[in-house]
Amino acid sequence: MINIFAVFFGGGLGSLLRFGISKWVLNFYTGNFPLGTFISNMLSCIILAAVVIFSKNKIDNELIKLLLITGFCGGFSTFSTFSFETFDLLKSGNYLVAFLNITISIAVGVGLIYFLLKNQVQ
């Protein structure tokens, strides 16, 4: 039962932070590129990599991993919003921005994980 609570609590915190970042970005950015979702997804990649690195060295607690990786990173990053925003860009004729969103998000997300974990994975 405690595992379920850890995922629930972490997911709630991640979702709230993602919502806050999306609202904050609207204060200074009005372009078509879904910058709030992009920032949340890339920060989530960094956080996930950091948890993996520390779990190999110091954190051996499954509850912490459930809280941070499954819960927090799962709530903080969002593939469904990324997909919906990309579809919306395509629907409105912003094909270049949609293509850039897909390409940049995948390249930077995978690149961050690779760069941060390349010396950790054995």
N, C-alpha and C positions, 0 to 999 in steps of 0.2 A: 504494500500500500504506500509506503514511503517513496518508492520509485515513481509511482504514478504522480504523487504530489510534487516531486522534484521536476518532472517533465512539465507538469501543469504550471508550476510557479515560474520556471525558467522561460517557458513559452509565452506566458503573460508578460513578463518583463521585456522579452525580445520584441514582442508585438507592440508594446507601448513605446519602446525606443524607436522602432521603425516608423510608427505613426508620427512621433515627435520630429524625427528627421525629415519626413516628407512635408510636414507643415512648416518647419524651419526653412527648408530649401525654397519654399514658395515666397519667402520674404525677399529674396534677392535674385531668383531665377524665374524667367517667364518663357523660356524656350520650349520647343517640342520634345526634346530628349528627356526621358523619364529619369531625371537626375537623382531624385530622392530614393527611388528604388535601387538605382545603380549604387549609390553610396552605401545604403544599408546592406546590399548583397556583398559588396567588396569588403566592408568592415566585418561582416560575418565570416567571410573567408579568412581574414586575418585572425579573428578571435578563435575560430576553429583550429587553425594551424597552431596558434599559441597554446591552446589546451592540449593538442596532441603532443607538442614538444614538451610541455611541462609534465604531461602524464607519463611520458617515457622516463623522465628524470626524477620527478618528485611526487606527482599525484597518482596514487594507485587506488583511488577511491572511485568505485563505479557510480556511486550516488552523485559525486561531483561531475563526472562525465555525462550522466543523464541530465543533470541540471543545466550544464553549459552547452554541450554539443547537441543533444537531442532536443532539449527544451529551448534554451536561449537562442542558439543559432538557428534552430528550426523556426522559431517565431520571428526572429530578426530578419532572416533572409526570406525571400518569397519568389518561388518560380511561377506560381499562378499569377501574381501581379505583373511580373516581368512578361509573361506570355500575353496577358490581357492588354497591357500597355503597348506591346509590339503589334498585336492585332489591331488595336485602335489606330496606331500610326499607319498601318497598311490600309485600313478602311478609309482613312481620311486622305490617302494619296501621298503620304510622307514616306515613300519607299526608301529613299536614301537614309533617312533618320532611323527607320525600322531596321534596315540592314546594319547600320552602324551600331544600333542598340544590341542587336544579336551578336555581332562580331566583337565589339569592345567588351561587352559583359562576359562572354565566354572566354575570350583571350585573357582579359585581366584577371578574372576569377580563377581560372585554371593556372594562370601564370603566378598569381600570388601564392596559391597552395604549393605549386612546384618550387618556387623560389624559397619559400619559408620552410618547406619540409625536405628539400632535396638532400640534405646532409643528415636528416633524422631517420628516414626510412631505410631499413636495412633488410 
